[in-house]
Amino acid sequence: MGLLEDKVVLVNGGSQGVGAGIVQAAVREGATVVFTGRRAEIGEKLAADTGAHFVRADLSDAAQARDSVLRTVETHGRVDCLVNAAGLTSRGSLLDTTPELFDAHIAINLRAPFFAMQAAVADMVARKAPGTVVNVISTAEHGGQPFLAPYVAAKAGLAGLTRNAAHAHRWDRVRINGLNIGWTDTEGEDATQRAFHGAGDDWREKAAASQPMGKLGQVDEIADFVVFLLSDRSGVVTGSVIDWDQIVFGGLD
């Protein structure tokens, strides 16, 4: 049996990047998977490839984030596991971030997970059933680079929310954890490097050479870790925000 056999899993932000990797891993481990994304063509292709169910949603709208859970429950009767994997990474510093950019980061990186968790945990509590949530956060929540100010603000909020919700619902047997991922090789990161940092076709090779392990974080490895946290094999762990990176925070040369 797979780690998620007979589980209903919702992956918000699951049409590409880390989210898509989690969709693929959850299907492989026996789950019934629903995932959301904004781009229908990409989402429908992943659905056809994996057998997961695609729901088009704009998670910047809190109602659509909440409704992704409600639609999953309507279709499958429940939601056992929720992953919040959507992320906006557009750049902005303390001095040049506009209110509009700040609000966009809060909407995707914090408000959407909040209201998706609200709906999912409400379903679990109403059924008096255990469940799990994993929030894909970022090592940037520890401070990050100056050009990530609104992103850091939102992701630090998500880390705090993860701990708060885990504490609040520990007696409901709802386990809520977060994964602070570091620099990861995704389609979105490729677009970001080219759009904001003038990167060329060889940026991956240069980036890998600059890292202690000789490579960037890999989507399939992160996805396997998320599946483990969703599964019963992760035991009693809740309220943990785990640094999944090759940087040792607090270490100094």
C-alpha positions in Angstrom: 0.0 0.0 0.0 1.1 3.5 -0.7 1.6 6.1 2.0 -1.6 7.9 1.1 -3.8 5.0 0.2 -7.5 5.9 0.5 -6.8 9.5 1.3 -8.4 12.5 -0.4 -5.7 15.1 -1.0 -6.1 18.7 -2.2 -3.1 20.5 -3.5 -3.6 24.2 -4.0 -1.2 25.6 -6.5 -0.6 22.1 -8.0 -0.5 22.7 -11.7 3.3 23.3 -12.0 6.6 23.4 -10.1 6.7 22.0 -6.6 2.9 21.7 -6.5 2.8 19.5 -9.6 5.5 17.3 -8.1 3.4 16.8 -5.0 0.4 15.9 -7.2 2.4 13.3 -8.9 3.9 11.9 -5.7 0.5 11.8 -4.0 -1.1 9.9 -6.9 1.8 7.5 -6.9 1.2 6.8 -3.2 -2.4 5.9 -3.7 -4.3 9.1 -3.0 -7.3 10.5 -4.7 -6.0 13.9 -5.7 -7.6 17.2 -6.5 -5.4 20.2 -7.5 -5.9 23.8 -8.4 -4.2 26.2 -10.7 -5.0 29.3 -12.8 -3.9 28.0 -16.2 -6.4 25.5 -17.6 -4.2 24.1 -20.4 -1.4 23.2 -18.0 -3.8 21.9 -15.3 -5.8 19.8 -17.7 -2.6 18.2 -19.1 -1.3 17.3 -15.7 -4.8 15.8 -14.8 -4.7 13.7 -18.0 -1.2 12.5 -17.2 -1.8 11.6 -13.6 -5.5 10.8 -13.2 -5.8 13.7 -10.6 -8.8 16.1 -10.9 -8.1 19.7 -11.9 -10.1 22.6 -10.6 -9.4 26.0 -12.1 -9.0 28.6 -9.4 -7.5 32.0 -8.8 -6.2 31.7 -5.2 -5.8 35.5 -4.9 -9.5 35.4 -4.3 -10.1 34.1 -0.8 -13.5 32.8 -1.8 -12.0 30.6 -4.5 -9.3 29.3 -2.1 -12.0 28.3 0.4 -14.2 26.9 -2.4 -11.4 24.6 -3.6 -12.0 22.7 -0.4 -15.7 22.8 -0.6 -15.7 21.5 -4.1 -13.4 18.6 -3.1 -15.7 17.7 -0.2 -18.7 17.9 -2.6 -17.1 15.5 -5.0 -15.3 13.1 -2.7 -17.2 13.4 0.5 -14.3 14.7 2.6 -10.8 16.2 2.5 -8.1 14.2 4.5 -5.0 16.2 3.5 -4.4 19.7 2.3 -1.2 21.1 0.7 -0.8 24.9 0.2 1.8 25.0 -2.5 0.9 28.2 -4.5 3.5 31.0 -4.3 4.1 34.4 -5.7 7.8 35.4 -5.9 7.8 38.7 -7.7 10.5 41.1 -6.4 10.2 44.1 -4.2 12.3 45.8 -1.5 11.1 47.7 1.5 11.7 51.0 -0.4 10.1 50.2 -3.8 7.2 47.8 -2.9 3.9 49.3 -3.8 0.7 48.6 -1.8 -0.6 46.7 -4.9 2.5 44.4 -4.9 2.3 43.9 -1.1 -1.4 43.0 -1.3 -0.7 40.5 -4.1 1.9 38.7 -2.0 -0.4 38.6 1.0 -3.3 37.3 -1.1 -1.4 34.4 -2.6 1.2 33.6 0.0 -0.8 34.0 3.2 -4.6 34.8 2.8 -5.2 31.8 0.4 -3.6 29.3 2.7 -5.5 30.8 5.7 -8.9 30.3 4.1 -8.2 27.0 2.5 -7.0 25.7 6.0 -10.1 27.2 7.6 -12.4 25.2 5.3 -10.3 22.0 5.4 -9.9 21.9 9.1 -13.6 22.7 9.5 -14.4 19.6 7.5 -12.1 17.5 9.5 -13.4 18.8 12.9 -17.1 18.3 11.8 -16.4 14.7 10.9 -14.3 14.2 14.1 -11.7 12.7 11.8 -7.9 13.2 11.8 -6.3 15.1 9.0 -3.0 16.7 7.9 -2.0 20.0 6.3 1.4 20.9 4.9 2.2 24.5 4.0 5.0 25.0 1.5 6.7 28.1 3.0 10.3 29.3 2.3 13.6 29.6 4.0 13.2 33.3 3.2 10.8 33.5 6.1 13.9 33.7 8.3 14.8 37.1 6.8 15.5 36.6 3.1 17.2 39.0 0.6 16.4 42.7 0.5 14.5 42.3 -2.8 12.1 39.8 -1.2 10.5 42.1 1.3 6.7 41.5 0.6 7.4 37.8 0.0 9.2 37.5 3.3 6.4 39.3 5.1 3.8 36.9 3.8 5.8 33.7 4.2 6.8 34.6 7.8 3.1 35.1 8.5 2.4 31.7 7.0 5.0 30.1 9.3 3.4 31.7 12.3 0.0 30.6 11.1 1.2 27.1 10.7 2.3 26.9 14.4 -0.8 28.7 15.6 -3.3 26.4 13.8 -1.3 23.3 14.8 -1.6 24.3 18.4 -5.2 25.2 18.2 -6.2 21.9 16.6 -3.9 19.3 18.2 -6.7 17.8 20.2 -8.7 17.4 17.0 -5.9 15.2 15.8 -5.3 17.6 12.9 -1.6 17.8 12.3 -0.3 21.0 10.5 3.3 21.4 9.5 5.3 23.6 7.2 8.3 23.1 4.9 10.7 26.0 4.4 12.1 25.1 1.0 15.3 26.7 -0.2 16.5 27.5 -3.8 14.7 25.0 -6.0 14.9 24.1 -9.7 11.4 24.8 -11.1 9.9 26.4 -14.2 8.8 29.3 -12.1 12.4 29.9 -10.8 13.7 29.8 -14.3 11.2 32.5 -15.3 12.1 34.5 -12.2 15.8 34.3 -12.8 15.4 35.5 -16.4 12.9 38.2 -15.7 14.5 39.8 -12.6 18.1 38.8 -12.6 19.1 38.7 -16.3 20.0 35.1 -16.2 21.1 33.2 -19.3 20.6 29.6 -20.4 23.4 28.4 -18.1 22.0 29.9 -14.9 21.2 26.4 -13.5 24.7 25.1 -13.9 26.1 28.3 -12.3 23.7 28.1 -9.4 24.3 24.4 -8.8 28.1 25.0 -8.7 27.5 27.7 -6.0 25.7 25.3 -3.6 27.3 23.0 -1.0 25.6 19.8 -2.4 26.4 20.8 -6.0 22.7 21.1 -7.0 19.6 23.1 -6.4 16.7 21.6 -4.5 14.8 19.1 -6.6 11.0 19.0 -7.0 10.7 15.2 -6.7 12.7 15.2 -3.4 10.6 17.9 -1.9 7.4 16.2 -3.0 8.4 12.9 -1.4 9.0 14.8 1.9 5.6 16.5 1.7 3.9 13.1 1.1 5.7 11.8 4.2 4.5 14.7 6.3 0.9 14.1 5.0 1.0 10.4 5.8 0.6 8.5 9.0 4.3 7.6 8.8 5.2 11.0 10.1 3.6 10.0 13.4 2.6 12.7 15.9 4.6 15.6 14.5 2.7 18.8 14.3 3.5 22.5 14.5 6.9 21.9 12.9 8.3 24.3 10.3 11.2 22.4 8.8 14.1 24.0 7.0 14.5 21.9 3.9 17.7 23.4 2.5 21.5 23.2 2.3 22.0 26.5 4.1 22.5 26.0 7.9 20.6 29.0 9.4 22.6 30.4 12.3 25.9 29.0 11.1 28.7 31.4 10.4 32.0 31.2 8.6 
